[in-house]
Amino acid sequence: MDNQIKSRRIKIVPIGRSQGIMLPKTVLHRYGFTDSLILEETDSGLLLRKQEKLSWAETYKAMSNEQEDWSDFDAVTGDGLKENG
């Protein structure tokens, strides 16, 4: 694709009790969007991108980089469970 920025006016349409947008079929095919896509909110606007499938190693690496707090994991997993015995 060339480096020229392309703009289109997209209508917001009702979908049940929600609202959504319809993307042109040519755009979906051009970027390889199939079942779902990733919507990111950035400082400069919204970014739509293809969801890449990660290998197990890539998934593990991404999860380890999240710096999540697991300090209460044991309390949560044991909450309301009875021990066998």
NUZA-841973 format. One record per residue: x, y, z of N, C-alpha, C in turn. Coordinates in steps of 0.02 Angstrom, whole numbers, plus 50000, padded with zeros to 5 digits. Each point is the difference from the previous one (the first is absolute). Layout:
XYZXYZXYZ...
//
This chain:
500424994150000499585005950000500455006250000499795005149966500405006149998499975003750066500425005150007500055003750063499485005550006499565000549952499485005150001499474998350053499805004950041499494998950050499325000349966499594994950012499344999749970499485001150055499505004149986499465001450047499344997849971499554997950043499324998249979499535002250055499415002049980499485001550049499634993450013499964998150063499674993850020499435001850046499414997549984499415001450042499994995550061499765002850055499864996150060499284997749995499894993450006499344997149989499774996350062499344999750012499754996250057500084992549988500224996550052500054992749999499694997650066499374998149998499654998250061499975006050046500224999250063500025005650047500675003749999500424998149954500675003049995500045003949935500595002549986500155003249937500644997149973500085000349935500604997349970500155003449934500534997749969500195002649935500064994149952499905001549936500104994949949500605002049959500474995449994500605001349961499924997149930500235003549949499954997349932500364993349994499704995649961500274993349990500725000349972500135004749957500675000649971500525001650054499825004050049500455001750055500124993850043499474996350016500074993950040500484995149967499914999049934500444995449964500725002649995500085006449988500675002949992500424998950063499695000750059500384999450062499944993250033499644995449969499964993250026499554999250060499525004650010499534999350056499504994549983499914995450046499534994549988499474999950055500104996250053499504999450053500005005850048500585002550016500055005350050500635004149986500055005650035500585004349993500135003350067500565003350006500195003550061499865007449991499665003050048499885007250001500415002950056500455004549984500425003350050499845007450002499935002650060499915007250009500695002950011500205004749957500665003150005499915007550010500545003450016499985007350008499795003549936500154997049943499855003249936499354997449968499654995450033499364997649974499934992550009499554997149962499884992850004500424996449949500244994150018500404995849955499674993349995499854997949940499744993349987500574995849972500104994150029500534995749974499804992750004500324996049959499884992949998500254996750063499634995250025500214996450060500484994549978500615000650024500514995049983499944994150048500094994149973499994994050042500704999050028500044999450066500644999150033500144992650013500624998149997500204993350019499964999750077500074993950028500004999350072500575004050031500584999849968500595003650027499875007649998499705002549946499865007149995499475002150051499514995650010499475001450049500305000350070500434995250017500324999950066500415006450009500385002049949500415006050005499575006250009499455000549963499555005850006499695000250070499814994250026499704999850067500515001950053500624997749992500515001550051500195007450000499905003449945500165007149996499465004550030499434997150018499445003950026500095002650071500464997050038500145002250069499374999950043499614994649995499384999550039500164998350073499565002150044500064998650071499644993550016500374994750014499714993550015500024998550076500115005050041500104998950071499384996950034499415001249974499404997250031499734993949962500404997049957499784994349960499754994250042500394998150051499804994250042499355001350036499905006150024499385001650036499404999749952500105002249940499455000149951499834992949978500504996049984499864993249976499704995650055500165001350063499734996050054499345002650028499795005749977499405003350026499384995749986499694997550053499374996449994500084992849980500604997549993500114993049981500134995950062499714994150003500134995550056500554995349982500424998450048500544995249988499724993049998500274995949955499804992849998500334996450057499644995450029500334996150051499594998250056
//
